[in-house]
């Protein structure tokens, strides 16, 4: 499947969501942003493979999160579904079983659903804004063996350590190079 990532469109979606959050430091209040958008979030015990879902009741979107998942997974699911809404990906029911997390934002030929890929980019940029991460890492160096720092950074943003590591790699903050997302 060949498609091209529209970085400007994704960045604008991140900025719109962050403007609703009105925060200058983490964590981003994803449930509050959904509430400000008038989007109910329902926690339901789905089968374990369901991470999140988006459905419409009339013309009103509703986000479903899996009550069996931990808080970090639920926060990412809400951010991912908000991204789908912001990007106008779906108008019917949509179930997410995984969240593609791209390391190479230039990649355009993948064997995944491009809408899921785009929603993951926006969700990560929304939950872990590059500017906030850069500020947290300013004048710090990361140590390969310092799991404590990554865990504390992940707790600050209310994401998993795994998600934090992927995001840091994605925005090239390991080398302190800047990225727009």
N, C-alpha and C positions, 0 to 999 in steps of 0.2 A: 504494500500500500504506500503510495507516494503522496506526500502532502507537505506543505510548507508551514512552519511555525510563524505566526504573526506576533513577534515579540512586543511590538508597540501595543497591540490589542490586549495581550495578556498583562502587560505592565499597567495599562489603564484600569483593567479589572481589579488588580491588586490595589491600586491607589484608591479606587472607589470604595472597596471594602474597608481599607485602612482608614479612610476619611470618616466612615461611619463609626469605627472603633474609637476614634479620638484618643489614642494612647501614644505616649512618647517612650514608653518602656514596656517590656513584656510582663505578663502574658497578655496576648490579644484576647479580649472577651468574645469568643465566637458565638456563644449562645445569645449574648446581648445584641450582637450585630444581626443575628437571625431575627430576634425580637424586633429590633428597629426597622427591619425590612418587612415586618408583618408576617414572617414565616414561622409557623409553629414547628417545634422540634419535639418529636415523640420518641421516647425510649421504649423499645419493645424487645422481648426475647425472641429473636429470629434464630434460624439455624446458624451455627457458628461460622459458616462460610460467608454469610451476608455481613458486609461491613457497614453499608449505609444504603439508603434508597431515597429516591425523590419521586413524589407522585403529586398529582393535582387532584384536589377536591373542588370541582367546578373550575374556576379560573385561579384558585388559590394554591400555590405550591406548599407542600408539606415535606419536611425532612424527617426521615426515620433513621434512628441509630440503634445499634445492637446493644441491648442492656447487658448482654453476657460479656461484652468487651470492656477493657479497662478504660480509664478516663482519657489516656493519651490517644487511644484508637478512636474513641468517640469524638474527641476534639478535632482530630484530623478528618473524620467522616463528615462532621458538620461543615468544616472549612471546604472540603471537597465538593459537597453538595451545594453550598453557597456559590462556589466557583461555577458549577454547572448552570446555576440559575443566572448568575451575572453574565456568563458567556452565551446564554440563551441556547443551550445545547439540546434540551429535551422539553417536550410538552406533554408527554404521557408518563407512564411509570418507567423508572430506570433503576435497576439494582446494580450496586457496585460490590463485587466480591473481592476486589483488590484495587490498589491504588498505584498505578505505574509511576515510579519516581525517577524521572530522567536525570542522568548525570551529564549528558551531552545535550545542551539546549540547541545545538546546531543540527542535530540529527533530524532527518526528514523522511527516512524510509524505515519504518518499523512494522513489526507484526503485532501491533496493538491498536486498540481503538484510539484514534487521535483525540476524541473528546475527553477520554479518561486521562490521557497524557497531558492535555492542556489544563484540565481541572486540577491535576496534581501539581503542576507548575504554579498555578495561581494559589492553591491551598498552602503550599510550602512558603511562597512569598508572603502570604497573608499571615500565617502563624509565626513565621520566622523572618521578618523583614530584613533584607540585606543591610540596611543602614543601622538597624539596632544591633545586628550581629557584629558589624564592623566596629561599632562603638564599644561593645562588650569585649572585643578582642584587641582594641587599640593598645599598642605598646605591650602586647602579650605575645608569647610564643607558645605554640602547642607542643606538648611532649607526647610522643608515641605511647608512653607508658602511663600517662596521667589520666586514668579513667575517671578519677574523682572530679577533675575540672569539667570534662564532657558531661558527666552526670549532673553536676551542679548547674551547668549552662542549660542542659535539657530540662531540669526541674524549673529553672527560671522562666523558660518559655512554655512549660507544661506540655512537652512532647517527649517521646522516648529518646533514649541515648542514640539508638540506631537511626531514628529520623533526623536527629541533630547532626550526626556524622555525615549522613547523606546530604543534608542541606549545606553544611560547611563545604563539602567537596563540590557541590553543585555551583556554589557562588564563588568558588576558588579562594575562599578565605584561609585555606591552609597555607597558601603562598602570599596572602595579603593582597592579591590582585583584586581589582574591583570588578563587579558585575552589575548590570542594571537591574537584575531580578534579585 
